């Protein structure tokens, strides 16, 4: 087997019949300095002997502050972080090219930017430098700042974990809704209708959360979504109160509760006839930081207490207290249902804030009301 020549000798041997004499006219020092990728060179003692403009830019240093100085005096990391690069430099000095992929290594921040250390993630490539005799006299490093890539990867990983968590929660909720809807359905057709309505209510809440950055949503938005289909000139529907936002988990629970209240009102209560009236109002107790929401139906005659408890009752009477620590009270008066819900405010403004639905407000823009 033919012995392989050392890299340095291979590189200095031109092919047969070919001359490299023209290379003597190239200004390699200028070429090195103008390369768009950061490069620096160290001697065998790991002292700086060269660096290009791109390297100075990425490290925010100047030549005077680097030339002749030990690399770890200028960039004083310690522990495992320093050891990774020490080993990489020594491998290169022994003739073994190597790379360090996505490794954190802090560097000093300029005094003009407040001083201290700046966390940077690097991908670096190291190769030995040979002198004219073919002996290794130093190491050259290509240093690429990949901090932004790492941040994007971390964000993507976080988003994927959050997405996985949300999908599992949604599937669990859908499964629970399907099970409870089926247990109270009188027929397959009734199950399909009720199940679809409830899933669509969830979808509306999700849409509102997406529009608001998936963080929180105003309860007036949740109410408007449910009540808008029942608006008519002959039906009086009003709602209003101070601005109150709830987080995404509570938005789902409240959205489902508003859907069940609206559905029941449409079947048996104030929204089932033109004589009915619905008023939803809420206030904030600034001392306890609690929201009190009152769903008040009126205009009915001889309304009686339901003899059976369906899934809607479970949402209102059990899920609201369990998920939001809410206190719920439902009074079935002869003229209509009055449902009071008290829960801790996630955020809001003082109860003296301007109502969302003042008497002279636009009915479509600010709420829903009859002519």
N, C-alpha and C positions, 0 to 999 in steps of 0.2 A: 504494500500500500504506500502510495506516495505521501511523503510528509508534507503537511500543509504549512506554507510559509507564514510567519507572523503577519498580522494585519498591516503593520507599518511598512514592511518590505513589499508586500503585495501591492499596496497603494502607491508605492514609489516606482514600480516597474511598469513602464508603458507597454502596450501591446506591440507585437512584432511589426516593424514597418511604420510605427506611429510615433510622433514626437510630441512631447508636452511642453516644448519650449515656449509656446505662445502663452502658457500659464504665467510665465514670469512677468508678463505685462499687466496682470490683473492685480488690483489693489485689494488684497484679501482682508486687510485690516478694516478698510472702509466697508467692504462687503459684510464683514462680521458686525460692525457697528450699526449698519442700516437694516439688518434683518428684522422683519416685523415681529418675530417671536423672541421672547426674552431668553438670552443666553448669558452665562457667566463662566469664568474659568478660574480654577484654583491650582496652586502649586502642590507639591507633595506634602507640604505642611498645612494644607488647607487654608492658605492665605490667598486673598484675591489678587489675580494678576491681569484680569480683564473682565469687562462687562459691556454689553451694548446698550444702546439708548432704550430699547424696549424693556430691558431688565431694570434699568434705573427708574423707568416710569412705573412699573408694576410694584416695585419695592419702595417707591417714593424716597429714593436716596440720591446722592450725587457721587461722582467718581472720587472726589477727595475724601469722602467719608468711608469709602470701601477699599481703595487701593492699598495693598500691603497689609491689611488687617485680617485676622483670623475670622472665618465665616461665623463661628459660634460666639465670638465676641460682639460682632455686629448684630447678629440675630440670636439672642441668648435663650433658646428653648432648653428644656430639661426633660429628664425621664425618658419614657418610651418614644416621645416625639423626636427628641434629639437623636436617640439611638438608631431610629429608622434611617435617618439621613447619614449618620456616621458610618453605618454599615454599607450604605449605598456608595458613598465616596470611596471607602476602602476596597470595595469590589472593583470599582472602576480603576483604582490605582494598581490593582493586581492584574488588570487586563480584561476584566469581565464587564461588558456593558450591561446596564440594568435600568429598570424603571421603578418608580414609586407612584402608585396610583391612588389618587384621592386621599391624600394624607393631610391632616390638620397640622399647621405650624404657624404660630403667631409671630408677627413681626412688629417692631416698634412703629407707632404712629407719630408723624412729625409733630413737633411742638406747636406749629401753626394750626394744627387740627386738634389740639388739646392734649397731646402726648398719650402715654399709656401704650397698651398693646392692641393690635388689630388681628382678630382671628381670620386666618386665610386657609383655604383648602387648596392643595397643590397636586398637580400631576407632573412629575419630573423625570427626565431621561438623562442618564449619566454615561459618558464615554471617556475612555482614557485619552490623554494627549501624549503624542510621541515627539521626541526631539529628533534632530537630524541623524543621530546615530541609531534610531529605532528604539530608544529606551523611553519608558513611561516617565514623563516629567510633571504630570498634573492630571486634572480631570475637568471636563467641560460639562456643564449642566444646562439643559433646556428646561426652563421653569414656566409652567402654564398655570395661571390662577383660574381654578375651576369652582370658586366659591359660589358664583351665581348658579352654576349647574347643580351644585349640591343643594342649594336652597330650593331650587325648583323640584328636585327629586324628593326632598323632604316634604314639600307642600303636596306633591302628588301622592306620596305615601300616606300622608295625613288625610287627604281627600278620599283615597281609596278605603282607608279604615272607616272614615265617617260614612262613606257611601254604603259600605257593607253593613255597618251598624243600623243605618236608616232603613235599608231594604229589609233587614231581618225584623225590625220593629214594625214596618208596614205590613209585612206578611203575617206577623203574629196578630196584628190588629185585624186584618182582613179575615184571618181564620176565626178569630173570636166573634167577629160580627156575623160571619156565615153560620157558625154554630148556634149562636143565640137567636138569629133570625129564623133559622130552620126549626128551632125548638118551639117557636110560637106561631109558625105559619100554619094556616088552615089548609093550604093547598100548594102545589108546586108553583102555580102561577103567582100566588100571593107572595111566596118566598122570593121568586125572581124579581118581582116588582119592588118589594121592600129592600132586598139586598142591593139592587142596582141603585136605588135612591140613596142608600147609605154610603155606598162606594163613591158616588158622584159628589156627595157632601164632603167626603174626605179629600177628593180631588180638588174641589174648590178651595179648601183650606190650604192644600199644598201649593196651589197656584199663587195664592196671596203671599205665602211665605217666600216663594221663589222671587216674587216681585219685590219683596222687602229685604232681599239678601239672605233669606233662610235664617233669620235671627229672631224676629218678633213681628207681630201684626196687631193692628188696632182692633179692638173688639167691635167697633162700629162697622169695620169692613166685613167681619164674620157675619154680623147681623144683616147687613145690606145684601150679602150674597144669598142668604136664605129667604129674605122677605121680598126681594125684588119681584119674583114671579107672581106674587099675589097682589101687586099694586093695581088698583083700578079706581076710577073716579067715584065709585059708590062705596068704597071701603076705606075706612080710616085706620091708617097704620102710622104710628109715630115712634121714633126712638131718638134718644140723645143723652148726652152727659159729657163730662170732662174727658179729655183724651187719656185713654188707658191702653197700653200695649202689653201683650202677654208673650211669653217665650214660645218657641215652636211646639214644645210638648203640651203646654197648656192650651195653645191655639187648637191643636187637634181635639183635645177633650172638650173645650168650649164649643168648637165648631160642630161636633157631633151632638152635644146637648142642645144647641140652638136648632139644629136640624130636627131633632126629635120633638122639641117644643112646637116648632113650626108645623111639622107633619101632623101632630095631634090636634093643633088648632085648626088645620085645614080639614081634618076629618070630622072632628067633634066640637070644635070650639069657635073662637071669634072669627076665624078665617073661612068657616064653612058657610057663612051667609053674609049678605050685604048689611044686615043689621048689626053685625059684630064689629067690635073695635079693639085694637091692640095698641098698647103703649108700653114701651120698654125704656126704662130710665136707669141711670146708675150714678152713684156719687162715690167720692173717696173720703174716707175718714183719715185726716192728716195725722192724727195722733197714733192710731193703730196701723196706719198705712194699709187699710183694708178697703176693698171695693165692695159696695153693695149694689147688686143689680136686681131690679124688680121687673118681672114679666107679668103684665096685668092685662087680662082679657075681660071684655065687658060686652053687654048687649045680648047675652044669652038668657034663656028662661028655663028655670027648673033643671039646671045642670046638676047631675048627681056624681058621686064619687065612683070611679071605675071599680068594678068588682074583680078584675084581673089585672095583674102586673105584667106588662110586656117588656121587650128589650129596651124600649124608650125609657121606661121607668127605671130600669137598671142603670142606664147611662146617667140619668139625672140624679137618682137617689144614692147610687153606690159608686159609680166611676168618678163623679165630680169630687166627692169627699176623699176617695182613695188617692186620686191623682193630684188634686190641687189642695187637699186639706180644706175643702170648701164646706160651709154649713148651708144645707139646702132645706127649704121649707116650702111645701106645696099645699095651698088651701083651695079646695074645690068649692067655690061659692056658687050659689044658684045662678048668678049672672055671668060667671066665668072663672077660669083658673087664675090664681095669683101665685106665682113662683118667685121666691126670694133666694138669691144666691150670694153668699158672702165669701170672699176669698182674699188671700194676701196679694197685694199689688206687686207685680214684677217691676213696674215702672209707671209713672203717670205724672200728672200735674195737679196742683191744688184744686180742690173741689170748686173753688171760685172761678175756675177757668171758663172761658166762653163756651156755651153749649155747642155741640156739633149741629143740633137742629133747633135754632131759634124759631120763634113763631112766624117770622116773615122770611124764612129762608127758602131757597129753591128746593122743592120736594125731591127732585131727582138727584141733584148734586150733593145734598146734605142729609138726605134721609128718604123715607117713603111716607107719603101721606095722601089722603084722598082730597078731592077738589073741594 
